[in-house]
Amino acid sequence: MSEDMKQAALDYHEFPKPGKISIELSTPAQTARDLALAYSPGVAEPVKAIAANPEDAYRYTGKGNLVAVITDGTAILGLGNLGPLASKPVMEGKSLLFKRFAGVDSIDIEVESESPQAFIDTVRRIANTFGGINLEDIKAPECFEIERTLIEQCSIPVFHDDQHGTAIVTVAGMINALEIQGKKLEDATMTVLGAGAAAISCSKLLILAGMKPENIFMCDRKGVIHSGRDDLNQYKAMFAVETDKRTLADAMDGADIFLGLSGPNLLAPELLKKMAPNPIVFACSNPDPEIDPALAHEVRDDLIMSTGRSDFPNQVNNVLGFPFIFRGALDVRATAINEEMKLAAAYAIAGLAKEPVPQDVLDAYELTSLELGREYIIPKPTDSRLLGVVSAAVAKAAVDTGVAQLPYPANYPLNSVDDI
C-alpha cells in the first residue's frame, strides 16, 4: 500500500473512536419501569424460563443472532503468527462484515492459549453464549483438529472460514470459469500451490463438486505431494497421488487450473506458459498474488485470472459467503454447517453471477455493463442479492439434510437486512 493508504487505514481504525464495532441497545431503557424489566426484578422471569427450557434462550436473549469470531492469532492474514492481540483488528473487521452484509450480531474473542487443547477447552466452555462460532486465523494443521473437535463438542455451528469460506467462493468461481473456458470439472486437472488449511479445504470441496482426486496435484515446499513421500501429515496424505511429477514445473505441464494459496510471486511466467489452452488461474495469496495479473495476461491471452484482491476482477472474497451462510444457518437454528450447505452456497453464488447485474452494483464499480465472462465469474461483494440467494440456499440445505431445528423461514428469501 502507499504511505497515504497506510495512514488512512490507521485513521479509519482510530477515528471517530477506536475500533470498528460497538454494542447497541435493542430495547428501551429510559424509564424506571424499563430498568425494572431489563434487570431486577423483571429479568428473573426469563432466567427461570431458560432454566426450565434451555431452548428459551433463543426466545428471550440475543443468542440466536449472535456469532463469535474467535482466534488464537497464529495465522493472521498473510502476516503469520503475531499473537491474539494483534489479530483483534481483523476479528473486529469480520464482525463488521457479519453485521453490514447479513444483520448478524457478532463479537470478537482473542484467546491466549498455550496449546490447541487449551483453545478448544476455552471455546467449548463459552459456546452456549452464541448461536454460532466463526473460527479465524488459526494455523494449519492445528486448525483441522480444533475445528473437528469443536464441531463434535458444540451443539451450534462451528465454521473455520479460512478453510471453508475460501473453498466455497473458490468453487463458485471455478464452476463458472470452467464453463466459460469450455471445460468440465470432472475432466479438469488442477495444480495447487500451497498445502495449508485453505488449499486442503478448497480441494476437498472441489472433489465433492465432481473433480477427480487423481487430477489434483498439490505442491508444498518440497514439491508435489505424491504417494512415495513419507513426510506427509494426515491432511496432506489425503492428496498423495500416484504420479511421476515431482516439481511445480512438472505439475504445471498441461494443467487446466492453477490454484495458488501460498505466497507472492511464486508462479513464474514460464510455468504459466506450460498450462493447457484456456487455463484458469486463481492466484489467491494476499495481499500479493502468486503472479501479477498484468504479467499473467501478458503471458497468456486465453486465461481467466482471479485473485484475492478487490482492485482486480474476479476477487475470491470470503464476504461473498460467510455472512449469508451463518444467516441461513441461524435462521433455521442449524446444529452444524455441513458439506451439503457449503455446496449449496457455492452453487448459489455461481448462479447469481449469471443473472443481470443491478444498476447499483454497476454504479459502485463505475461500470456501464457487466455480464458473465472472463472478467466476471463471481458476483461483486456489494451485490445485495447475495443475502437472499445464499441464505435461502443454505437454509434449505440445512432443512433437507436434517440439521435444522426450525422449518424453512416464512420470510425467505430476504431482500435486505431490514427483513431480519
C-alpha positions as CSV (number, residue, x, y, z in Angstrom):
1,M,0.0,0.0,0.0
2,S,1.0,3.6,-0.5
3,E,2.0,5.6,2.6
4,D,-1.2,7.6,2.2
5,M,-3.3,4.4,2.2
6,K,-1.4,3.1,5.2
7,Q,-2.1,6.2,7.2
8,A,-5.7,6.2,6.0
9,A,-6.1,2.6,7.3
10,L,-4.7,3.6,10.7
11,D,-7.0,6.7,10.9
12,Y,-10.0,4.6,9.9
13,H,-9.4,2.3,12.9
14,E,-8.8,5.2,15.3
15,F,-11.4,7.7,14.5
16,P,-14.1,8.8,15.3
17,K,-13.4,6.4,18.2
18,P,-11.1,3.4,18.4
19,G,-12.2,0.1,16.7
20,K,-14.9,-0.8,14.2
21,I,-17.8,-2.3,16.3
22,S,-19.8,-1.3,19.3
23,I,-22.8,-2.7,21.3
24,E,-26.2,-1.1,21.0
25,L,-29.4,-1.5,23.0
26,S,-32.3,-3.3,21.3
27,T,-34.9,-2.4,23.9
28,P,-36.0,0.8,25.7
29,A,-34.1,1.7,28.8
30,Q,-35.4,5.2,29.6
31,T,-37.8,4.8,32.5
32,A,-37.8,3.2,35.9
33,R,-40.2,0.5,34.5
34,D,-37.9,-0.2,31.6
35,L,-35.0,-0.7,34.0
36,A,-37.1,-2.9,36.3
37,L,-38.0,-5.1,33.3
38,A,-34.4,-5.1,31.9
39,Y,-32.8,-6.0,35.1
40,S,-34.1,-6.6,38.7
41,P,-36.7,-7.8,39.3
42,G,-38.1,-8.5,35.8
43,V,-35.0,-10.3,34.5
44,A,-35.8,-13.2,36.9
45,E,-38.7,-14.3,34.7
46,P,-36.6,-15.2,31.5
47,V,-34.0,-16.7,33.8
48,K,-36.5,-19.1,35.2
49,A,-37.9,-19.8,31.8
50,I,-34.5,-20.7,30.4
51,A,-33.6,-22.8,33.4
52,A,-36.7,-24.8,32.8
53,N,-36.3,-25.0,29.0
54,P,-32.8,-24.1,27.6
55,E,-34.2,-23.6,24.1
56,D,-36.0,-20.5,25.5
57,A,-32.6,-18.7,25.4
58,Y,-33.3,-18.3,21.7
59,R,-36.6,-16.6,22.7
60,Y,-35.5,-14.3,25.4
61,T,-31.9,-13.4,24.6
62,G,-29.8,-12.4,21.6
63,K,-28.2,-15.8,21.3
64,G,-29.9,-16.8,18.1
65,N,-28.5,-13.9,16.1
66,L,-25.0,-13.8,17.8
67,V,-21.8,-15.2,16.3
68,A,-18.4,-15.2,18.0
69,V,-15.4,-14.6,15.8
70,I,-12.6,-16.4,17.7
71,T,-8.9,-16.8,17.1
72,D,-5.6,-17.6,18.7
73,G,-3.7,-15.3,16.3
74,T,-1.4,-17.9,14.9
75,A,-2.1,-17.2,11.2
76,I,-3.2,-13.6,10.8
77,L,-4.0,-12.8,7.1
78,G,-0.7,-13.4,5.3
79,L,1.3,-11.9,8.3
80,G,1.8,-15.1,10.2
81,N,1.8,-15.7,14.0
82,L,1.6,-12.3,15.6
83,G,-0.4,-13.3,18.6
84,P,-4.0,-12.9,19.6
85,L,-4.0,-9.2,20.5
86,A,-2.5,-8.2,17.1
87,S,-5.4,-10.1,15.4
88,K,-8.1,-8.0,17.1
89,P,-8.5,-5.5,14.1
90,V,-9.0,-8.5,11.8
91,M,-11.6,-10.1,14.1
92,E,-13.4,-6.8,14.6
93,G,-13.4,-6.4,10.8
94,K,-15.1,-9.8,10.5
95,S,-17.7,-8.8,13.0
96,L,-18.3,-5.6,11.0
97,L,-18.9,-7.7,7.8
98,F,-21.3,-10.0,9.6
99,K,-23.4,-7.0,10.6
100,R,-23.1,-5.0,7.5
101,F,-24.0,-7.7,5.0
102,A,-26.3,-10.1,6.9
103,G,-27.5,-8.3,10.0
104,V,-25.8,-10.8,12.2
105,D,-24.6,-9.5,15.6
106,S,-21.0,-10.5,16.2
107,I,-18.3,-10.1,18.8
108,D,-14.6,-10.9,18.5
109,I,-12.7,-13.0,21.0
110,E,-9.0,-13.4,21.0
111,V,-7.7,-16.3,23.1
112,E,-4.3,-16.6,24.7
113,S,-3.8,-20.4,24.7
114,E,-0.7,-22.5,25.3
115,S,-1.9,-25.4,23.2
116,P,-4.7,-26.3,20.7
117,Q,-6.4,-28.3,23.5
118,A,-6.4,-25.2,25.8
119,F,-8.0,-23.2,22.9
120,I,-10.6,-26.0,22.4
121,D,-11.5,-26.0,26.1
122,T,-11.9,-22.3,26.2
123,V,-14.1,-22.1,23.2
124,R,-16.2,-25.1,24.3
125,R,-16.9,-23.6,27.7
126,I,-18.2,-20.3,26.2
127,A,-20.0,-21.7,23.2
128,N,-23.5,-21.7,24.7
129,T,-23.4,-17.9,24.8
130,F,-23.6,-17.8,21.0
131,G,-25.8,-19.0,18.1
132,G,-22.6,-19.9,16.0
133,I,-18.8,-19.7,16.1
134,N,-16.6,-18.5,13.3
135,L,-13.1,-19.6,13.8
136,E,-10.5,-17.4,12.1
137,D,-6.7,-17.1,11.5
138,I,-5.6,-20.4,13.2
139,K,-2.6,-22.0,11.6
140,A,-2.6,-25.4,10.0
141,P,-2.5,-28.3,10.8
142,E,-3.8,-27.4,14.3
143,C,-6.9,-25.7,12.8
144,F,-8.2,-29.0,11.4
145,E,-8.2,-30.8,14.8
146,I,-9.5,-27.7,16.6
147,E,-12.5,-27.4,14.2
148,R,-13.2,-31.1,14.2
149,T,-13.2,-31.3,18.0
150,L,-15.4,-28.2,18.5
151,I,-17.9,-29.4,15.9
152,E,-18.2,-32.7,17.9
153,Q,-18.4,-30.9,21.3
154,C,-20.7,-28.0,20.4
155,S,-24.4,-28.0,19.5
156,I,-24.1,-24.9,17.4
157,P,-22.5,-24.3,14.0
158,V,-18.7,-24.1,14.2
159,F,-17.1,-22.9,10.9
160,H,-13.4,-22.2,10.2
161,D,-13.8,-19.5,7.5
162,D,-10.2,-19.5,6.4
163,Q,-10.9,-23.1,5.2
164,H,-14.5,-23.3,4.1
165,G,-15.3,-19.7,3.2
166,T,-12.4,-19.6,0.8
167,A,-13.4,-23.0,-0.6
168,I,-17.0,-22.1,-1.1
169,V,-16.2,-18.9,-3.1
170,T,-13.4,-20.7,-5.0
171,V,-15.7,-23.5,-6.1
172,A,-18.3,-20.9,-7.1
173,G,-15.8,-19.1,-9.3
174,M,-14.3,-22.3,-10.6
175,I,-17.7,-23.6,-11.8
176,N,-18.3,-20.5,-13.9
177,A,-14.7,-20.2,-15.1
178,L,-14.7,-23.8,-16.4
179,E,-18.0,-23.3,-18.2
180,I,-16.6,-20.1,-19.9
181,Q,-13.4,-21.9,-20.9
182,G,-15.3,-24.9,-22.3
183,K,-14.1,-27.4,-19.8
184,K,-15.8,-29.8,-17.4
185,L,-14.9,-30.1,-13.7
186,E,-14.8,-33.9,-13.8
187,D,-12.2,-33.8,-16.6
188,A,-10.0,-30.8,-15.5
189,T,-6.6,-31.2,-14.0
190,M,-5.5,-28.8,-11.2
191,T,-2.2,-27.8,-9.7
192,V,-2.5,-26.5,-6.2
193,L,0.4,-24.4,-4.8
194,G,0.2,-24.5,-1.0
195,A,-1.0,-27.3,1.3
196,G,-2.4,-25.4,4.2
197,A,-5.9,-25.1,5.5
198,A,-7.4,-23.2,2.6
199,A,-5.7,-25.3,-0.1
200,I,-6.9,-28.6,1.5
201,S,-10.4,-27.3,2.1
202,C,-10.7,-26.0,-1.5
203,S,-9.5,-29.2,-2.9
204,K,-11.9,-31.3,-0.8
205,L,-14.9,-29.2,-1.8
206,L,-14.0,-29.3,-5.5
207,I,-13.9,-33.1,-5.2
208,L,-17.3,-33.1,-3.6
209,A,-18.5,-31.0,-6.5
210,G,-17.2,-33.5,-9.0
211,M,-13.4,-33.1,-9.5
212,K,-11.5,-36.3,-9.6
213,P,-8.9,-36.7,-6.8
214,E,-6.3,-38.2,-9.1
215,N,-6.5,-35.0,-11.2
216,I,-5.3,-32.8,-8.3
217,F,-1.5,-32.2,-7.9
218,M,-0.9,-30.4,-4.7
219,C,2.5,-28.9,-4.0
220,D,4.1,-27.9,-0.8
221,R,7.6,-26.6,-0.1
222,K,9.1,-29.9,-1.1
223,G,7.3,-30.3,-4.3
224,V,4.4,-32.5,-5.5
225,I,2.6,-34.4,-2.8
226,H,2.8,-38.0,-4.2
227,S,2.3,-41.4,-2.8
228,G,6.0,-42.1,-2.5
229,R,6.6,-39.5,0.2
230,D,7.0,-40.5,3.8
231,D,7.0,-37.0,5.3
232,L,3.3,-36.1,5.0
233,N,0.9,-35.4,7.8
234,Q,-2.6,-37.0,7.7
235,Y,-4.1,-34.0,6.0
236,K,-1.6,-33.8,3.2
237,A,-1.6,-37.5,2.8
238,M,-5.2,-37.4,1.6
239,F,-3.9,-35.7,-1.6
240,A,-1.0,-38.0,-2.3
241,V,-1.4,-39.3,-5.8
242,E,0.4,-41.9,-7.9
243,T,2.5,-39.8,-10.3
244,D,5.9,-39.2,-11.6
245,K,5.5,-35.5,-11.3
246,R,7.9,-34.1,-8.6
247,T,8.2,-30.4,-9.0
248,L,5.8,-27.5,-9.5
249,A,7.1,-27.2,-13.1
250,D,6.1,-30.9,-13.7
251,A,2.7,-30.3,-12.2
252,M,2.1,-27.2,-14.3
253,D,2.7,-29.0,-17.6
254,G,-0.7,-29.3,-19.3
255,A,-2.7,-28.2,-16.2
256,D,-6.1,-26.7,-16.8
257,I,-6.2,-25.0,-13.4
258,F,-3.7,-23.3,-11.1
259,L,-4.9,-22.7,-7.6
260,G,-2.5,-20.6,-5.5
261,L,-2.9,-20.4,-1.8
262,S,0.7,-19.9,-0.9
263,G,2.8,-16.7,-1.2
264,P,3.6,-13.8,-3.5
265,N,5.3,-14.2,-6.9
266,L,5.8,-17.9,-6.8
267,L,4.3,-18.6,-10.2
268,A,6.9,-17.8,-12.8
269,P,5.8,-16.7,-16.3
270,E,7.5,-19.7,-17.9
271,L,5.4,-22.0,-15.7
272,L,2.2,-20.3,-16.8
273,K,3.2,-20.9,-20.4
274,K,3.2,-24.7,-19.7
275,M,-0.5,-24.8,-18.9
276,A,-3.2,-26.2,-21.2
277,P,-5.1,-23.9,-23.6
278,N,-7.7,-21.7,-22.0
279,P,-6.2,-22.0,-18.5
280,I,-7.8,-20.9,-15.2
281,V,-5.5,-19.1,-12.7
282,F,-6.7,-18.5,-9.2
283,A,-3.7,-16.7,-7.5
284,C,-5.2,-16.0,-4.1
285,S,-2.1,-15.1,-2.0
286,N,-2.9,-11.8,-0.2
287,P,-2.0,-9.0,-0.5
288,D,0.3,-10.0,-3.3
289,P,-0.8,-12.9,-5.6
290,E,1.4,-15.7,-6.9
291,I,1.6,-13.9,-10.2
292,D,0.7,-10.3,-11.0
293,P,-2.5,-10.2,-13.1
294,A,-1.0,-7.8,-15.7
295,L,2.0,-10.1,-16.2
296,A,-0.3,-13.2,-16.4
297,H,-2.4,-11.6,-19.1
298,E,0.7,-10.5,-20.9
299,V,2.0,-14.1,-21.0
300,R,-1.4,-15.7,-21.8
301,D,-4.3,-14.0,-23.6
302,D,-6.5,-17.0,-23.2
303,L,-6.7,-17.3,-19.5
304,I,-9.2,-16.5,-16.8
305,M,-7.5,-14.8,-13.8
306,S,-8.7,-14.5,-10.3
307,T,-7.1,-13.1,-7.2
308,G,-7.9,-12.2,-3.6
309,R,-7.7,-8.5,-4.2
310,S,-10.5,-6.1,-4.7
311,D,-8.6,-3.9,-7.2
312,F,-8.6,-6.7,-9.8
313,P,-11.6,-8.5,-11.5
314,N,-12.8,-11.9,-10.1
315,Q,-12.0,-11.4,-6.5
316,V,-12.2,-14.5,-4.4
317,N,-13.7,-12.7,-1.4
318,N,-15.0,-14.7,1.6
319,V,-17.5,-11.9,2.3
320,L,-19.5,-13.5,-0.6
321,G,-20.1,-16.4,1.6
322,F,-19.7,-16.4,5.4
323,P,-22.3,-13.7,6.4
324,F,-25.0,-15.4,4.4
325,I,-24.0,-18.9,5.3
326,F,-24.4,-18.1,9.0
327,R,-27.6,-16.1,8.3
328,G,-29.2,-19.2,6.7
329,A,-27.8,-21.5,9.4
330,L,-29.0,-19.2,12.3
331,D,-32.5,-18.7,10.8
332,V,-33.2,-22.5,10.8
333,R,-31.3,-23.0,14.0
334,A,-28.9,-25.5,12.4
335,T,-26.7,-27.5,14.7
336,A,-23.9,-27.6,12.1
337,I,-22.8,-26.3,8.7
338,N,-22.4,-29.5,6.7
339,E,-20.9,-30.2,3.3
340,E,-24.3,-30.0,1.6
341,M,-24.8,-26.5,3.0
342,K,-21.4,-25.4,1.8
343,L,-22.0,-26.8,-1.7
344,A,-25.5,-25.1,-1.8
345,A,-23.8,-21.8,-1.0
346,A,-21.2,-22.3,-3.8
347,Y,-23.9,-23.1,-6.4
348,A,-26.0,-20.2,-5.3
349,I,-23.1,-17.8,-5.6
350,A,-22.1,-19.2,-9.0
351,G,-25.7,-18.9,-10.2
352,L,-26.1,-15.3,-9.2
353,A,-23.2,-14.3,-11.5
354,K,-25.3,-15.5,-14.4
355,E,-28.1,-13.1,-13.6
356,P,-28.4,-9.5,-14.9
357,V,-26.3,-7.2,-12.7
358,P,-28.3,-4.5,-10.8
359,Q,-27.6,-0.8,-11.6
360,D,-26.4,0.0,-8.1
361,V,-23.7,-2.6,-8.4
362,L,-22.6,-1.2,-11.7
363,D,-22.6,2.3,-10.2
364,A,-20.5,1.2,-7.2
365,Y,-17.8,0.0,-9.6
366,E,-18.2,2.8,-12.2
367,L,-19.2,0.3,-14.9
368,T,-21.8,0.6,-17.7
369,S,-22.3,-3.2,-18.1
370,L,-21.2,-6.5,-16.5
371,E,-22.1,-10.0,-17.5
372,L,-20.7,-13.5,-17.1
373,G,-17.3,-13.7,-18.9
374,R,-13.6,-13.9,-18.3
375,E,-13.7,-10.6,-16.3
376,Y,-16.8,-11.6,-14.3
377,I,-17.1,-15.1,-12.9
378,I,-18.3,-14.3,-9.4
379,P,-20.6,-11.6,-8.0
380,K,-19.4,-8.4,-6.6
381,P,-19.4,-8.1,-2.8
382,T,-21.8,-5.2,-2.9
383,D,-24.5,-7.2,-4.7
384,S,-27.3,-7.1,-2.2
385,R,-29.0,-10.1,-3.8
386,L,-26.4,-12.4,-2.1
387,L,-28.2,-12.1,1.2
388,G,-31.4,-13.6,-0.2
389,V,-29.9,-16.1,-2.6
390,V,-27.2,-17.6,-0.5
391,S,-29.0,-17.6,2.9
392,A,-32.0,-19.3,1.3
393,A,-29.9,-22.0,-0.3
394,V,-28.1,-22.7,2.9
395,A,-31.3,-22.8,5.0
396,K,-32.9,-25.1,2.5
397,A,-29.9,-27.5,2.5
398,A,-29.9,-27.5,6.3
399,V,-33.6,-28.4,6.4
400,D,-33.2,-31.0,3.7
401,T,-30.3,-32.7,5.4
402,G,-31.9,-32.8,8.9
403,V,-29.6,-30.4,10.8
404,A,-32.2,-27.7,11.1
405,Q,-34.3,-27.4,14.2
406,L,-36.7,-24.9,12.7
407,P,-38.6,-25.0,9.4
408,Y,-37.6,-23.0,6.4
409,P,-38.4,-19.4,7.3
410,A,-41.7,-17.9,6.1
411,N,-40.0,-14.5,5.3
412,Y,-37.4,-16.1,3.0
413,P,-35.8,-15.1,0.7
414,L,-34.6,-12.0,2.4
415,N,-34.4,-8.8,0.4
416,S,-32.4,-6.8,2.8
417,V,-31.1,-6.8,6.4
418,D,-34.3,-4.8,7.3
419,D,-36.2,-8.0,6.8
420,I,-34.4,-9.7,9.7
